[in-house]
């Protein structure tokens, strides 16, 4: 496994768990 793969998986998990809020640190409380 390399960083890109882990990053992709992590993003997918985060997106499923918390949605856009955690998927992207653009804005949120």
Backbone as a ProteinNet text record, in pm:
[ID]
protein_1_A
[PRIMARY]
XXXXXXXXXXXXXXXXXXXXXXXXXXXXX
[TERTIARY]
85.1	0	87.8	44.7	120.7	30.1	89.1	17.1	-110.2	-101	-217	-333.8	-304	-408.8	-470.1	-384.3	-433.5	-516.2	-468.9	-539.4	-678.6	-686.4	-814.2	-910.6	-859.1	-942.2	-986.3	-893	-925.2	-1035.2	-1022	-1123.7	-1259.2	-1260.2	-1386.2	-1451.7	-1371.8	-1424.2	-1478.1	-1401.2	-1442.1	-1570.3	-1575.7	-1693.6	-1816.8	-1799.9	-1912.9	-1952.6	-1853.5	-1880.2	-1937.6	-1882.7	-1923.8	-1966.8	-1956.1	-1998.1	-1896.5	-1940.7	-1852.6	-1776.1	-1836.6	-1775.5	-1629.9	-1605.7	-1471.5	-1398.6	-1474.4	-1412.1	-1322.5	-1365.4	-1286.2	-1286.6	-1168	-1160.1	-1181.2	-1281.5	-1303.7	-1369.8	-1485.1	-1549.6	-1638.7	-1647.6	-1728.2	-1697.8	-1788.2	-1769.5	-1700.5
-121	0	124.8	225.6	349.4	462.4	577.9	692.5	722.4	722.8	757.4	663.6	535.5	436.8	459.7	476.5	498.7	626.1	730	857.9	839.8	765.1	741.4	666.9	563	483.9	568.2	642.8	726.8	825.3	886.5	983.2	916.4	799.1	728	696.7	652.7	619.5	743.7	850	975.6	1026.4	1019.3	1068.3	989.6	860.2	776.3	806.3	829.9	849.3	985.6	1090.9	1225	1311.5	1260.5	1339.1	1445	1546	1649.8	1720.7	1732.5	1805.3	1763.6	1633.3	1585.4	1548.6	1521.7	1481.8	1593.2	1717.8	1832.3	1936.3	1985.2	2083.4	2224.1	2242.6	2375.4	2463.9	2421.1	2500.7	2412.8	2446	2365.6	2406.4	2376.8	2419.9	2309.8
0	0	0	-76.2	-72.2	-25.7	-6.3	50.1	-27.9	-158.2	-241.2	-210.9	-200.8	-173.8	-36.6	62.6	198.4	205.1	137.8	137.4	79.5	-29	-95.8	-2.7	59.2	149.9	268.6	324.6	439.8	404.6	289	245.2	231.1	172.2	151.6	285.8	382.1	514	582.6	576.7	639.8	576.3	443.8	372.5	415.9	435.5	476.2	619.7	703.6	846	878.9	819.2	859.8	743.7	623.2	508.8	472.3	402.2	348.6	459.5	576.3	687.4	707.5	714.8	741.6	613.1	507.5	382	330.7	351.1	307.3	417.3	454.4	561.4	508.3	424.3	367.9	471.9	524.9	628.3	711.5	840.2	929.8	1072.4	1161.5	1299.9	1378.8
[MASK]
+++++++++++++++++++++++++++++

